[in-house]
């Protein structure tokens, strides 16, 4: 079984090298060493390698998936940040959630006939690309991985639920603090935090679009939280100074972390 899986992986890698960039082999993927992710068997990783057909690099601001796209592939974000959004006909935009390395990208779009949302690169990104036509193969041939994909879809829904709770029940300061703390914890599990500082590429407009606030209100609240000592920011890096500034902030910061699958 292992030999057959390896041979299938080798054949696919040979074809892929002719058609697209393989990137880092899945067995040597540095993300798999991060505490954010659960361990996988070699057979599972080889199966993922056999499915992967490209390693794609896109600059910041690029569409990874555009609304209405009918041929969206499935991706794992290898590096960089992105966000998922929906837009209204008049141009107003709601950012649904932010995507960091290791996140599964485009599950809904790859399963539906047409994407009902867009995904945009927030920074320069690299993506592991999996063909949508082979997603069903995964469910048929590797049930353990298909369960993990379903789990990851549920996790993304829970992130959106958390943001919806913020928009509906938290005041402006609590909304921004909850998002900053959540992104800090996610970045920390990926080894992206050094001395409590991490890259923070979000603009205030993007914060406003994610949290249901006006740009003016976002700017004033952001400045107030910075003066209160929650964080400092310089040269695009945010340093989390006092996540226990209030009891509610402390509860968000101290929430138990659960490792997740990596596809």
C-alpha positions in Angstrom: 0.0 0.0 0.0 2.8 2.4 0.9 4.8 1.5 -2.2 1.7 2.0 -4.4 1.0 5.4 -2.8 4.6 6.5 -3.2 4.5 5.4 -6.9 1.3 7.4 -7.5 2.9 10.4 -5.8 6.0 10.1 -7.9 4.0 9.9 -11.2 1.9 12.9 -10.2 5.0 14.9 -9.2 6.6 14.1 -12.6 3.5 15.4 -14.5 3.3 18.4 -12.2 6.9 19.4 -12.9 6.0 19.6 -16.5 2.7 21.5 -15.9 3.4 23.7 -12.9 5.7 24.4 -10.0 5.8 21.7 -7.3 7.2 23.9 -4.6 8.3 22.3 -1.3 7.5 18.6 -1.2 4.7 17.9 1.2 6.9 15.5 3.3 9.4 18.4 3.8 6.8 21.1 4.3 8.0 23.4 7.1 4.4 24.2 8.1 4.0 20.6 9.3 6.6 21.3 12.1 4.5 24.1 13.6 2.5 23.6 16.8 -0.6 24.9 15.0 -1.0 21.6 13.2 -1.7 17.9 14.0 0.7 15.2 12.8 -0.1 13.1 9.7 0.9 9.7 8.6 3.4 9.4 5.7 0.7 7.8 3.6 -1.7 10.7 4.1 1.0 13.2 3.2 1.9 11.3 0.1 -1.7 11.2 -0.9 -1.9 15.0 -0.5 1.3 15.4 -2.6 -0.3 13.2 -5.3 -3.3 15.5 -5.4 -1.3 18.8 -5.5 -0.7 20.0 -9.1 0.8 23.4 -8.7 2.5 25.8 -6.3 1.3 29.3 -7.2 2.7 32.8 -6.2 0.5 35.9 -6.3 1.2 39.5 -5.4 -0.8 41.4 -2.7 -4.2 42.6 -4.0 -4.6 39.6 -6.4 -7.9 37.7 -6.6 -7.3 34.1 -5.5 -11.0 33.5 -6.1 -13.4 36.0 -7.5 -17.2 36.1 -6.8 -19.1 34.1 -9.4 -16.0 32.0 -10.5 -17.1 28.6 -11.8 -13.7 26.9 -11.9 -12.3 27.7 -8.5 -9.7 25.3 -7.2 -8.9 24.2 -3.7 -5.9 25.7 -2.0 -3.8 25.6 1.1 -2.2 29.0 1.9 1.5 28.2 2.1 2.7 31.7 3.0 1.2 35.2 3.4 -2.2 36.5 4.4 -5.5 36.7 2.6 -9.1 37.4 3.4 -12.6 36.1 2.3 -15.3 38.7 1.6 -18.7 39.4 0.1 -19.6 42.6 -1.7 -22.9 44.4 -2.2 -24.0 45.8 -5.6 -23.1 49.3 -4.5 -19.5 48.4 -3.6 -19.8 48.0 0.1 -17.8 45.0 1.4 -17.9 42.7 4.3 -14.7 40.8 5.2 -15.8 37.4 6.5 -12.5 36.1 7.9 -8.8 36.4 7.5 -6.6 33.5 6.3 -3.1 32.7 7.5 -0.5 30.1 6.4 -1.9 26.6 6.6 -5.5 27.6 6.2 -7.6 25.8 3.6 -8.8 28.2 1.0 -11.8 27.9 -1.3 -13.6 24.8 0.1 -17.0 26.3 -0.5 -16.2 27.7 -3.9 -14.7 24.4 -5.1 -17.8 22.4 -4.0 -20.4 24.9 -5.4 -21.2 25.5 -9.1 -20.0 29.1 -8.6 -18.2 31.0 -5.9 -20.5 33.0 -3.7 -17.7 35.1 -2.2 -14.2 36.4 -3.2 -10.8 35.7 -1.7 -8.1 38.4 -2.0 -4.4 38.2 -1.2 -3.7 40.7 1.6 0.1 40.3 1.2 2.2 38.5 -1.3 1.1 34.8 -1.0 2.1 31.3 -2.1 -0.6 28.7 -2.5 -0.6 24.9 -2.8 -3.1 24.1 -5.5 -5.4 21.1 -5.6 -7.8 20.5 -8.5 -11.5 20.7 -7.6 -12.2 17.7 -9.8 -10.2 15.5 -7.5 -11.8 16.6 -4.2 -14.2 13.7 -4.5 -11.3 11.2 -4.9 -10.2 12.3 -1.4 -13.6 11.5 0.1 -13.6 8.1 -1.6 -10.0 7.0 -1.1 -8.8 8.7 2.1 -11.7 9.0 4.6 -9.4 10.3 7.3 -8.5 13.3 5.2 -12.0 13.9 4.0 -13.1 14.1 7.7 -10.3 16.7 8.3 -11.5 18.8 5.3 -15.0 18.8 6.9 -13.4 19.7 10.2 -11.5 22.6 8.6 -14.8 23.8 7.0 -16.4 23.8 10.4 -13.5 25.7 11.9 -13.8 28.4 9.3 -17.5 28.7 10.1 -16.6 29.0 13.8 -14.2 31.9 13.0 -17.0 33.7 11.1 -19.4 33.0 14.0 -16.9 34.6 16.4 -16.7 37.7 14.2 -20.5 37.8 13.8 -20.8 37.7 17.6 -18.3 40.6 17.8 -20.3 42.7 15.3 -23.6 42.0 17.0 -22.7 42.1 20.7 -19.3 43.8 21.3 -18.6 47.5 21.4 -16.0 48.9 19.0 -13.1 48.6 21.4 -14.0 45.0 22.2 -14.3 44.1 18.5 -10.9 45.4 17.6 -9.2 43.9 20.7 -10.8 40.5 20.0 -9.7 40.5 16.4 -6.1 41.6 17.3 -5.8 39.0 20.0 -7.2 36.2 17.8 -4.8 37.1 15.0 -1.9 37.2 17.4 -2.7 33.8 18.8 -3.0 32.3 15.3 0.3 33.9 14.2 2.0 32.7 17.4 1.1 29.1 16.7 2.7 29.5 13.3 5.9 30.8 14.7 5.3 34.2 13.3 5.6 36.1 16.6 8.9 37.3 18.0 9.1 39.1 21.3 5.3 39.6 21.2 5.6 41.3 17.8 4.2 40.1 14.4 3.5 41.3 10.9 0.1 43.1 10.9 -0.8 43.9 7.3 -4.4 45.0 7.9 -5.4 48.6 7.0 -7.9 50.4 9.1 -10.3 50.2 6.2 -10.0 46.4 6.2 -10.6 46.4 10.0 -13.7 48.5 9.5 -14.9 46.1 6.7 -14.4 43.1 9.0 -16.0 44.6 12.1 -19.0 46.5 10.8 -17.6 49.9 11.8 -17.1 53.2 10.0 -13.6 54.2 9.1 -13.8 57.2 11.4 -15.0 55.1 14.3 -12.3 52.5 13.6 -9.5 55.1 13.5 -10.6 56.7 16.8 -11.0 53.3 18.6 -7.7 52.0 17.3 -5.9 55.1 18.6 -7.6 54.8 22.0 -6.6 51.1 22.4 -3.1 51.9 21.4 -2.9 54.8 24.0 -4.5 52.5 26.7 -1.5 50.1 26.3 -3.1 47.1 24.5 -0.6 47.2 21.7 2.0 49.3 19.8 2.5 49.3 16.1 5.5 50.4 14.0 6.7 49.7 10.5 3.8 47.3 9.8 4.4 45.2 12.9 2.1 45.0 15.9 3.4 44.3 19.4 0.8 43.0 21.9 1.7 44.7 25.1 -1.1 43.9 27.6 -3.7 41.4 26.4 -5.1 41.2 29.9 -6.0 44.9 29.8 -9.6 43.9 30.8 -11.1 40.7 32.0 -12.8 40.2 28.6 -9.6 40.6 26.7 -7.8 38.3 29.1 -10.4 35.5 28.6 -9.9 35.8 24.8 -6.1 35.6 25.2 -6.2 32.7 27.6 -8.6 30.6 25.6 -7.3 27.0 25.1 -5.6 26.5 21.7 -6.5 23.4 19.6 -4.1 22.2 16.9 -5.7 21.7 13.5 -5.2 19.5 10.4 -3.0 20.7 7.5 -4.0 19.6 4.0 
